[in-house]
Amino acid sequence: MSGILPADLPPPLFAAICGVLGLLVGSFLNVVIHRLPMIMERDWRHHCAELRGEEPPPHEPLSLARPGSRCPACGHAIRAIENIPLLSWLFLRGRCSACTAAISPRYPLVEAASGLLCAFAAFHFGYGITAVAAMLLIWSLIALTGIDLDSQLLPDAITLPLLWAGLLFNLFGTFADLQSAVIGAMCGYLALWSVYWAFKLSTGKEGMGYGDFKLLAALGAWLGWEMLPLTILLSSLLGAGVGIALIVIAKRGRSVPIPFGPYLAAAGLLALFWGKPLTRTYLSLL
């Protein structure tokens, strides 16, 4: 982006441009959240059929680009005018223009979160590659959060490239030095891997999925090992708080699994923006 926009761009204008870009990418993130688990499930069925020596089940070709967006209730093709971030949902009053079926408020929420977080990243980090890298991390974490909430999956198609991208950016010291990033990736994975096996050996149950290990490894690669204790602490506090609220207020059973990815993502964003002051505050309390 630094090669596209003028270097003397006023900070408020840069933040506004990044906010609009965030809204547009947020619209695409909704497609990723909705379709990527479906694509993964189709691939699994295809591979299982091949292993059994059967013909793969027929289905309509599906990718992130094709077919075009359409209403899941009636199949109405979404026109460009109906796909403007935030505005189209408000103008349509949250309903399909063809069949009036309700459109989930998650769509504008994802767009708004992407836009606001990207604008804040531009304001917080200023003009340059750091803000661009932060937006890539933000988009990945939003997509992973939505997918994990829907399907309790954290796809390798996002977590693994995210890990390597963190190491690549920190090759130039964008958020941490390379040594810290490499150690962060290793320790991030091993930390939750150890918790997983300790819980499984003591209870015979799986407390989390392998995607959680990979996501924390990716956050360690982006933010460095110094941010891992804070990220683990914040995600645990957020998860415990939400879990208790769901049990007490929503009467959710204790045996119902709760995805951990969204809390790791939220903690990662807090560490991205305020990791160092939060760590200093935490250490001062000790």
Secondary structure, 3 states (H helix, E strand, C coil): CCCCCCCCCCHHHHHHHHHHHHHHHHHHHHHHHHHHHHHHHHHHHHHHHHHCCCCCCCCCCCCCCCCCCECCCCCCECCHHHCCCCHHHHHCCCECCCCCCECCCHHHHHHHHHHHHHHHHHHHHCCCHHHHHHHHHHHHHHHHHHHHHHHCCCCHHHHHHHHHHHHHHHCCCCCCCHHHHHHHHHHHHHHHHHHHHHHHHHHCCCCCCHHHHHHHHHHHHHHCHHHHHHHHHHHHHHHHHHHHHHHHCCCCCCCCCCCCHHHHHHHHHHHHHHHHHHHHHHHHHC
